[in-house]
């Protein structure tokens, strides 16, 4: 199978549409909801409380075993849960749109939590579906297609919603956005249910214990330690930099928030699309390990572009170059990284294993992110981005040593005939 055949496959269309469905709920319980409540006159305490809603996405591994163990009585284990979460999400989003954030703030917060839990549950099932259905040579392309669909959903739920807010009430906006989840329903209808694994957990207790036990048996403790280290550190530097990237653009480089938003919407998305598609082409042709190392090095080096921006100051050209190149390299690394995580998961418990691995991957931002301001205070903004580049080195080294455990996905396709 050539790389062009991979991108033309029906599975890529399904994964792309599922990416849109997966990305849509995220902003509806965070930035878009904050904008609605801000316009309605909510207090800072009420707005600050919304930040806790996103914890559902951090701790989604806690209920992932339920989705591995139980299947609904229609469409199979993965597609059944996909359809159920998509329909429940649409209903919850419509309901949230009918609430008054000032008259019933507690009810609004509760519905936001419901939407976040359902959105995180949909993410669990989508990730498991990708890991179960994609062949080794399709994983990077699938991760790229999902990433692009996801980012399009963020534009729709963010930018488009803000534009509509000048002309329509929020109840109508949330209703229209809920209707776009038909994209996910179409994807579920088009999807092929993965074969049912013979070793699927027979009980909920088994579904909780089996993910780790299965990894140890299949990989061994030494190889599992390498996988865990790789998962935690491959994108550590990038995630650590993201903890303060917006304050850097605004306070250090001197750009207005409208400028930051415009550059990120256009050049950031263009970089992600280019990087994702490039990774989907390069990994099957040149092999996973080589590309992991190359993409990891690119991610590290592109952080140094922000050292240039820190020195240049309010220079729009430098800003645009840095954002575009950084997002391109980041998308290449992300697509390959997610493909590796897919290769680690067993179909029997892929929902739980993938949820655990993705939670581990975010430690650079969620656990160590609060330390970023201390680093800036000690070495300044240029030094901060040098540090984030150096933090990428352990992940690049572990990418090399993780090669034996990723051999199954290190597929090199023959060149296309001329």
C-alpha positions in Angstrom: 0.0 0.0 0.0 1.4 3.4 -1.0 1.1 6.5 1.1 -1.4 7.9 -1.4 -3.6 4.8 -1.0 -3.4 5.2 2.8 -4.8 8.8 2.6 -7.5 7.8 0.2 -8.8 4.9 2.3 -12.3 5.0 3.8 -10.8 4.7 7.2 -9.1 8.1 6.8 -12.4 9.8 6.0 -14.0 8.2 9.1 -11.1 9.2 11.4 -11.1 12.8 10.0 -14.9 13.1 10.7 -14.4 11.6 14.1 -11.7 14.2 14.8 -14.3 16.9 14.2 -16.7 15.2 16.5 -14.1 14.8 19.1 -12.9 18.4 19.0 -16.3 20.1 19.1 -17.3 19.7 22.8 -13.9 21.0 24.2 -14.4 24.7 23.7 -18.1 24.6 24.5 -17.2 24.0 28.1 -14.2 26.3 28.2 -13.4 29.4 26.1 -16.7 29.6 24.3 -18.7 29.2 27.5 -16.4 31.7 29.2 -17.2 34.2 26.5 -20.9 33.7 26.9 -20.8 34.0 30.7 -18.5 37.1 30.5 -20.9 38.8 28.2 -23.8 37.9 30.5 -21.9 39.6 33.4 -20.7 36.5 35.4 -18.3 37.1 38.3 -14.6 36.3 38.2 -15.2 33.5 40.7 -17.8 31.9 38.4 -15.5 32.2 35.4 -12.6 30.8 37.4 -14.6 27.8 38.5 -15.1 26.8 34.8 -11.4 25.8 34.6 -12.1 22.7 36.8 -14.6 21.4 34.2 -11.7 20.3 31.9 -10.5 17.9 34.6 -12.8 15.3 33.0 -10.4 15.1 30.1 -7.4 14.7 32.4 -9.0 11.8 34.5 -10.9 10.1 31.7 -8.8 6.9 32.3 -10.8 6.4 35.5 -13.9 5.3 33.7 -12.3 4.0 30.5 -12.4 0.3 31.8 -16.2 0.6 31.6 -16.0 1.2 27.9 -13.6 -1.7 27.4 -15.7 -4.1 29.5 -19.3 -3.4 28.4 -20.8 -3.2 24.9 -24.2 -1.7 24.1 -26.8 -3.9 22.4 -26.3 -2.3 19.0 -23.5 -1.5 16.5 -20.8 -3.3 18.5 -18.5 -2.4 21.4 -16.8 0.7 19.8 -19.5 2.0 17.4 -22.3 1.5 19.9 -20.5 3.7 22.5 -19.6 6.2 19.7 -23.2 6.7 18.7 -24.5 6.8 22.3 -22.0 9.5 23.4 -22.6 11.6 20.2 -26.4 11.6 20.7 -26.0 12.3 24.4 -23.6 15.1 23.7 -26.0 16.7 21.2 -28.8 16.6 23.8 -26.6 18.0 26.6 -25.2 20.8 24.5 -28.8 21.9 23.4 -29.8 21.7 27.1 -26.9 23.8 28.2 -27.7 26.4 25.6 -31.2 26.9 27.0 -29.9 27.8 30.5 -29.4 31.3 31.9 -25.8 31.6 33.2 -26.8 34.3 35.7 -30.1 33.0 37.0 -28.9 29.4 37.4 -25.1 29.4 37.5 -24.9 26.1 39.5 -27.1 24.4 36.9 -25.0 25.8 34.1 -21.8 24.5 35.8 -23.4 21.1 36.3 -24.4 20.8 32.6 -20.9 21.9 31.6 -19.5 19.0 33.6 -22.0 16.6 31.9 -20.9 17.8 28.5 -17.2 17.5 29.4 -17.6 14.0 30.8 -19.5 13.0 27.6 -16.9 14.7 25.4 -14.1 12.9 27.3 -16.0 9.6 27.0 -16.3 10.1 23.2 -12.5 10.8 23.1 -11.9 7.5 24.9 -13.9 5.5 22.4 -12.5 7.4 19.4 -8.9 6.7 20.5 -9.7 3.1 21.1 -11.4 2.8 17.7 -8.3 4.3 16.0 -6.0 1.9 17.8 -8.2 -1.1 17.0 -9.0 -0.4 13.3 -5.9 1.2 11.8 -3.2 -1.0 10.3 0.4 -0.2 11.3 1.1 1.7 8.0 -2.0 3.8 8.5 -1.5 4.9 12.1 0.5 8.1 11.4 -1.9 9.1 8.6 -4.8 8.4 10.8 -3.4 10.5 13.6 -2.8 13.3 11.1 -6.4 13.1 9.7 -7.8 13.1 13.2 -5.7 16.1 14.3 -6.8 18.2 11.3 -10.5 17.3 11.9 -10.1 18.2 15.5 -8.6 21.6 14.8 -11.3 22.4 12.3 -13.8 21.7 15.1 -12.0 24.1 17.4 -12.3 26.8 14.8 -16.0 26.2 14.4 -16.7 26.0 18.2 -14.4 29.0 18.9 -14.0 31.6 16.1 -17.3 30.9 14.3 -19.2 30.9 17.5 -17.8 34.2 18.5 -18.8 35.7 15.1 -22.3 34.3 15.4 -22.6 35.8 18.9 -22.8 39.3 17.4 -26.0 38.3 15.6 -27.6 35.4 17.4 -28.5 34.4 21.0 -26.3 31.9 22.6 -29.2 29.4 22.8 -29.4 29.3 19.0 -25.6 29.1 18.7 -25.3 26.1 21.0 -28.2 24.5 19.2 -26.5 24.9 15.8 -23.2 23.6 17.2 -25.0 20.6 18.6 -26.4 19.9 15.2 -22.9 19.7 13.7 -22.4 16.5 15.7 -24.2 14.9 12.9 -20.7 14.7 11.4 -19.8 12.2 14.1 -22.9 10.3 13.6 -22.2 10.0 9.8 -18.7 8.8 10.7 -20.1 6.2 13.0 -22.4 5.0 10.3 -19.6 4.8 7.8 -17.2 3.1 10.2 -16.4 -0.6 10.3 -16.6 -2.2 13.7 -13.2 -3.7 14.7 -13.2 -7.5 15.2 -14.2 -8.5 18.7 -11.1 -9.6 20.6 -11.2 -13.1 22.1 -9.5 -11.9 25.3 -11.9 -9.1 26.1 -12.2 -8.5 29.9 -14.8 -10.8 31.4 -15.5 -8.5 34.4 -15.1 -4.9 35.4 -12.3 -6.0 37.8 -10.5 -7.6 35.0 -11.0 -4.5 32.8 -9.3 -2.4 35.6 -6.3 -4.7 36.2 -5.8 -6.2 32.7 -4.4 -3.0 30.9 -1.2 -3.0 33.0 -0.9 -6.8 33.3 -1.3 -7.2 29.6 1.4 -4.5 28.9 3.8 -6.1 31.3 3.3 -9.6 29.8 3.6 -8.3 26.2 6.5 -5.9 26.7 8.2 -6.9 29.9 9.1 -4.4 32.7 12.2 -3.0 31.0 10.5 -2.3 27.7 7.4 -0.9 29.5 9.7 1.5 31.4 11.1 2.7 28.1 7.6 3.2 26.7 6.4 5.1 29.8 9.5 7.3 29.7 9.1 7.9 26.0 5.4 8.8 26.5 6.2 11.3 29.3 9.2 13.0 27.7 8.8 13.0 23.9 6.6 16.1 23.9 7.7 17.3 27.4 9.6 20.4 26.1 6.8 21.4 23.8 4.1 21.1 26.5 6.2 22.9 29.0 6.6 25.8 26.5 2.9 25.9 26.0 2.3 26.7 29.6 3.4 30.3 29.0 3.3 30.8 25.2 0.3 33.2 25.2 1.7 35.5 28.0 5.1 35.4 26.1 3.4 36.7 22.9 1.5 39.4 24.7 3.8 40.6 27.5 7.3 39.9 26.1 6.8 40.2 22.4 4.2 42.9 22.7 1.4 41.6 20.4 -2.3 42.3 21.0 -4.6 39.4 21.7 -6.4 40.0 18.4 -3.1 39.7 16.5 -2.2 36.5 18.4 -5.6 35.0 17.6 -5.4 35.9 13.9 -1.9 34.5 13.4 -2.8 31.3 15.3 -6.1 30.8 13.4 -4.5 31.2 9.9 -0.8 30.2 10.2 -1.2 27.9 13.2 -3.8 25.9 11.4 -1.9 25.9 8.1 1.2 24.6 9.9 -0.8 21.9 11.6 -2.3 20.8 8.3 1.0 20.7 6.5 2.8 19.0 9.4 0.1 16.4 9.8 0.0 15.5 6.1 3.8 15.5 5.9 4.1 13.1 8.8 1.5 10.8 7.2 3.7 10.6 4.1 7.1 10.5 5.7 6.6 7.9 8.4 5.4 5.1 6.1 8.2 5.8 3.6 11.2 6.2 5.9 10.2 4.3 9.1 8.9 5.2 12.5 12.1 5.4 14.5 14.0 7.6 12.1 11.0 10.0 11.8 10.4 10.1 15.5 14.0 11.2 16.0 13.8 13.7 13.2 10.5 15.2 14.3 11.6 15.3 17.9 14.7 17.3 16.8 12.6 19.6 14.7 10.3 20.3 17.6 13.2 21.1 19.8 14.9 23.4 17.2 11.7 25.3 16.4 11.4 26.3 20.0 14.5 28.3 19.4 12.6 30.5 17.0 11.0 32.0 20.0 14.4 33.1 21.2 14.6 35.0 17.9 11.2 36.5 18.5 12.2 37.5 22.1 15.1 39.4 20.7 13.2 40.9 17.8 10.3 42.0 19.9 7.1 43.2 18.2 8.1 41.9 14.7 5.1 40.5 12.9 7.2 38.7 10.2 9.3 36.9 12.8 6.1 36.1 14.8 4.4 34.5 11.7 7.5 32.5 10.8 7.9 31.2 14.3 4.2 30.2 14.7 4.0 28.5 11.3 7.2 26.5 11.6 6.6 25.6 15.2 3.1 24.3 14.5 4.3 22.4 11.4 7.0 20.6 13.4 4.6 20.1 16.4 2.0 18.5 14.2 4.6 16.1 12.6 5.8 15.1 16.1 2.2 14.7 17.4 1.1 12.5 14.6 4.0 10.2 14.9 3.8 10.1 18.7 0.1 9.2 18.6 0.8 6.5 16.1 3.3 5.0 18.5 0.8 5.1 21.3 -1.7 3.3 19.1 0.9 0.5 18.5 1.2 0.0 22.3 -2.5 -0.8 22.8 -4.1 -4.2 22.8 -7.6 -4.3 21.2 -9.0 -6.0 24.3 -8.3 -3.0 26.5 -7.2 -0.2 24.1 -9.6 2.3 25.6 -8.0 2.2 29.0 -4.4 1.8 27.8 -4.6 4.7 25.4 -6.3 6.9 28.0 -3.5 6.1 30.5 -0.8 6.8 28.0 -2.2 10.1 26.9 -2.6 11.2 30.5 1.1 10.5 31.1 2.0 12.5 28.0 0.6 15.7 29.4 2.8 15.9 32.5 5.0 18.5 30.9 2.1 21.0 31.0 -0.3 19.8 33.7 2.2 18.8 36.3 5.3 20.9 35.6 3.7 23.8 33.8 3.3 25.8 37.1 7.1 25.9 37.3 7.5 27.7 34.0 7.3 31.1 35.5 10.2 30.3 37.9 12.3 29.3 34.9 11.5 32.6 33.2 12.3 34.5 36.3 15.7 32.8 36.6 16.9 32.8 33.0 14.5 35.2 31.1 12.4 34.5 28.1 15.2 33.6 25.7 16.7 31.2 28.3 13.2 29.7 28.9 12.9 28.6 25.3 16.5 27.3 25.3 15.5 25.2 28.3 12.4 23.9 26.6 14.5 22.8 23.6 17.0 21.0 25.9 14.0 19.2 27.7 13.3 17.5 24.4 16.6 15.6 24.4 15.5 12.7 26.8 12.4 12.1 24.6 14.5 11.9 21.5 16.9 9.4 23.1 14.1 7.3 24.3 12.5 7.4 20.8 15.7 5.6 19.6 15.6 3.0 22.4 11.9 2.4 22.0 12.4 1.1 18.5 12.3 -2.6 19.4 8.8 -2.1 20.9 7.6 -0.1 17.9 9.0 -2.5 15.2 5.5 -3.5 14.3 4.7 0.0 13.3 8.1 0.8 11.7 6.9 0.0 8.3 8.6 1.4 5.2 6.6 1.4 2.1 8.2 0.8 -1.3 8.5 3.8 -3.5 5.7 4.4 -5.9 6.3 3.4 -9.5 7.3 6.3 -11.8 
